[in-house]
């Protein structure tokens, strides 16, 4: 009986720990798939908007085309990738680094945690990136 109780407590603690540690971002919407799976836009990111100038994608390599357009085609997004991810010579980015950048930015930008990005969330995150994440340098 005592051994059964010890096993039950151990299994219960393990299940609780696993449930608390797993956030579901890779399962429920922020996977490595195409950005449209995670994007819910009013006018569409590729539509008409005025919140960021479109620039050519400066990144090369296997992950260059996998980056979300707000990371690869805006000055703020490009700076975000340059600041946080290891690039190879000539701006080469791997598949894994591109996936990581997409997932991190989507998680960070999704302020209401509904696993879907809106234009306002993307704009706000890009502004924070441009302003160096709210940090002041004196």
N, C-alpha and C positions, 0 to 999 in steps of 0.2 A: 504494500500500500504506500509506504514511504517512497519507494523507488518510482512508483507510478506518479506520485505527486511531483517529485523532482523532475521527471521527464516532461510532465505537463507544463510546469513552470518554465523549463528550459525552452520548449517548443513555442510556448506563448510569447516569451521574451524575444526569441528569434524572429517570430512573425511580426511582432510589433516593431522591432528594429528595422526589419526589411521594409515594412510599410511606410515608416517615417523617412527612411533614407531614399526611397524611390519617388521621384517627383513626376514622372510620366511625360516629361517634355519630349523625349525621343519617341514615345509611343503615340501620343495624342496630337501631334501637330508640328512639332519642331524637329522633325527628322532631317535627313540629308536630301530630301526631295526638292523638286522645283519650287521656287518661292511662291507661286500662285496657290499652292496648297495651304499656305499659312497667311495669305494676304486677302483681306476683305476691304476693297477700296471703293470710295464714292465715285471718283472719276477714273480710277485705275491708274496705277503707277506709270504705265506707258501712255496714259492719256495726256490731256492738257493740264499742266499745273505750273505754278510759278515759285515753288519753294526751293528749287536747286537747279543750277545750270547743268546740263548734260555734257559730260566730257567723254572722250574716248577711253576705253578700258586700257590702263597702262600695264596691267598684269599679264604675265605670260605663263605658259605651262599648262598642265592638265587641269588645274583647278580654276584657271582664269574664267572660263565660261560657266563655271558652277556658282560663282559669287552672285549673290542677289544684286539686281541692278542698282539699288540705292547704295550698295557698297562699292561697286565697280565703276559706276558712271557719275558719281558726285564727288566733289573735292573733299567733303567731310567724310564720306564713306571710305574713300581711298586713304585718307589720313588715318582713319580708324584701323584699317588693315595694316598699314605701314607701322603704326605705333605698337600693335599687339601681336603680330604674327611674323614668324621667321620666313623671310623670302630669300630665294636663291639669287644668283647673279641675274641681272637684267629683269628683276621683278618677277621671277618665277615663283608660282605658288602651287603647292601640291593639292591633290583632291582632299586629303585629310585636313589641311589647313583651311581650305575654302569652306568645307563643311563646318569646321569648328567656328570660323568667323560668322557664318550665316546663323548657326544655332545660338551662339553667344549674343549676337546683335538682336536677334528676334526675341530671345528671352528678356534682354535688357529693355528693349523698346516696348514690349507688351505690358503696359502699365496696369491694365485691368485683368490680366491673367486669363483671358478667354481663349488663348491659343490661336488668335487671329489678329493680324496687324491691320491698322487703319492708316489712312494718310496722315492723320493728326499724330498718331504714335510715331510714325516714321519721321515726320518733320521734327517733333520734339526731340527724339533721340539724335537726329543729325545736328540740331542746334546745340545740344549738350556736348556732342563731339567737337563741334566747332569752337565752343567755349571751354574746351579742355576739361569737360566733365564737372564744371562748376568750381574747379580749383583756381585760386588766384595766385599769381606770382608777384611778389613784391621785390 
